[in-house]
Amino acid sequence: MFDAEPFPEEEESEARLKILVPIKRVADPENANKVKVSADGTQVTSEGLEWAINPFDEWSLEAALRLTENRAEKKRTGEIIIVGIGPNDDGMMRTLRSALAKGAERGILVEADDASLDSSVVAKILAKIAEKESPDVVFLGKQTADGDSNVAGTITAEHLGWPLVNYATQITVADGGFTIKRELDTGVQTVSVKTPCVLTSSDRILHPSSVKNGITPDDFAYPESDHARTAPLRDIMKAKSKPFETITLDSLGIEAETTVEYTQFELPPARSGETTYVESVDELVQKLHGDAKVI
């Protein structure tokens, strides 16, 4: 984690990448052990938990910031618009304002009930916003810490008819687009993509030299960290006055018709706390194979 030093207010950009970054507020993953299931088992409850930016979205926001700044000279060189979808409440607004404080220029909240949202509805919303804003990139986290469905980016790209690159680990700005390294189960694939496009990120996008925008010097390295930047107090205060728009599903012409239905949730069984010691590897293999039936 590193502090984001305030940039001079009057600086303008020579590059004009415009990036749309969806931000979801989720129950703070650091308190995941406190998540509960409702008495009837139909929903996961987050009562009493703090809200935080979905960590996967935070990776993409950090990458977007690196793509739209000259970090060495502390200049912004593009525009980031954050988009939140959900209830207009304190938890949502704190989450979105914290993203603005990190450096995004403006924000949009699409008011919706959490229960009426799934990846298909979210993708329709993002596609409509992208059609209106005409960004160069829609840059999502690869998944959310609560739903874990990992398909919103793909469906968004399909609605827009734009190219898609998932699990980006390195991004280099190239003529009219990007050269991107992306994670595969079998290794790393290098692809070229033209803008406008849809991207999702891997946590390796946070490595010091993972983003090269052609403006920040190539020999500049961001601090070694497994977290995105934190906002200084000055920028937290400034975020309160940044442009922010609130819109409705009706204004986008979207009906919240979900395609996924959750029917039952249950917590994993509690561990007994008992420990059994074995005398040899052979005895361990026998217990794993014969008793536990896991091999």
Secondary structure, 3 states (H helix, E strand, C coil): CCECCCCCCCCCCCCCEEEEEECCEEECHHHHHHCEECCCCCCEECCCCCEEECHHHHHHHHHHHHHCEECCCCEECEEEEEEEEECCCHHHHHHHHHHHHHCCCEEEEEECCHHHCCHHHHHHHHHHHHHHHCCCEEEEECCCCCCCCCCHHHHHHHHHCCCEEEEEEEEEEECCEEEEEEEECCEEEEEEEECCEEEEECHHHHCCCCEECCCCCCCCCCCCCCCCCECCHHHHHHHHHCCEEEEEHHHHCCCCCCCCCCCCCCCCCCCCCCCCCCCCHHHHHHHHHHHCCCC
